[in-house]
Amino acid sequence: MNAATSKKQTLLLFTLMGLAFVVVGFVQSWSLSLTIFNYCLIAAIMALGLNIQWGYAGLFNVGLMGFAALGGMAVVLVAMPPVEEAWSAGGFSMLTALLFVLATVIAAIVVYKRLPKGRTRNLAIAAILIIGYFLSRAWYEPAARAIESVNPAHTGYLGGLGLPVALSWIVGAILAGCAAWLIGKITLGLRSDYLAIATLGIAEIILAIIKYEEWLTRGVKNVNGIPRPVPFEIDLQQTEWVRDLAVRLGSTAPEVAALTVKVAYAGILLSILIVLMWFAQTALNSPWGRMMRAIRDNEAAASAMGKFVKGRHLQVFVLGSAVVGLAGALLVTMDGQFTPGSYIPLRFTFLIWVMVIVGGSGNNYGAILGGVLIWFFWVEAEPIGLWLANTLTSGLAADNVLRTQLVEGAAHMRLVVMGLVLLLTLRFRPKGLLPEVSARRH
């Protein structure tokens, strides 16, 4: 596809998506339409992160939920207020345990680099790891029990730093990027299918740590009351300008306040997406982007020309994971709570992959379109299915078996719709709705 055709199709498809949100606003409610729109923006950011990895470099990452969870955890660690009682009970003992872990890792690395390869080095590293393990456990276990016993119904964890929530978004991206660097150093030498298995396994490990280390993020008890970058609705209801606007619109102050908050979130998320999109497009069209596509298309040829393939793969793996971590932080902020149990690696990773495949891998606009489109239908498939079932069976009795089955089955329509969208796209547009733009001029 050439650039002119791509621009026309991009404009047309994004216009149609905009009209879909307008229809939801008129048919259902504007509050719902804005809510779906905000979640679609977060999905688009996450799809953009995957497209940087898969579309630019062909990296098959199935551990996306692990990086998203790290971004969400960063919000808790940065924005939540510290729990003073927990810090007094075991916070400093926990820091001591973590220092032992860090010292053990550093000592093992130093010995590995300085001693010659052989039995002596292996025994020395094993001794360091065993001693470090027992020392850290001696401090860790009592500290964890003491922290988790402090008002477990409401806290039971150390809390965060009490810093602005917007700072946690940056920290979430950095934390996910650092984890991706460590994971990439281990896994990026693997073949694509082994890389997928490795990233999925590591994501499960990350999620297990977040779920069961309650002293860190309360685990499955969840963290509620996440600070917000926008005012609370109840506070806006009391302001004079909201009351005046409600009178002019013929609405109520609570409704106007709720819409105002959603519009504010939309402005923040859209601004972040535009900035990320600018960086992604600039990188894609730069010599670095052309090099990445050359490596993706023919690794052997790129390596023969002197390109450090593994190093470039590590770069793009870190960048894409950082974007996914940012999206995870934004999601937790908008939800107002951190729920580790909601991160289901296979289910939601599959959904993000569908976004990129349907939108068009290798095309940043396609990834964003796919994120918006797929999440829109993920949310709206059930009400559309319910409306369709009621319409088709309107002439049947309320207790008719066929009508009952169709109405009850509407709850499962989203899975059917996702499958149909993916199959139809692969059949009629195998490169996606907005395929990668050809660099050649016609």
Secondary structure, 3 states (H helix, E strand, C coil): CCHHHHHHHHHHHHHHHHHHHHHHHHHCCHHHHHHHHHHHHHHHHHHHHHHHHHHHHCCCCCCHHHHHHHHHHHHHHHHCCECHHHHHHHHHHHHHHHHHHHHHHHHHHHHHHHCCCCHHHHHHHHHHHHHHHHHHHHHHHHHHHHHHCCCCCCCCCCECCCCCHHHHHHHHHHHHHHHHHHHHHHHCCCCHHHHHHHHHHHHHHHHHHHHHCHHHHCHHHCEECCCCCCCCHHHHCCCHHHHHHHHHHCCCHHHHHHHHHHHHHHHHHHHHHHHHHHHHHHHHCCHHHHHHHHHHHCHHHHHHCCCCHHHHHHHHHHHHHHHHHHHHHHHHHHHCEECHHHCCHHHHHHHHHHHHHHHCCCCHHHHHHHHHHHHHHHHHHHHHHHHHHHHHCCCCCCCCHHHHHHHHHHHHHHHHHHHHHHHHHHHHCCCCCCCCCCCCCC
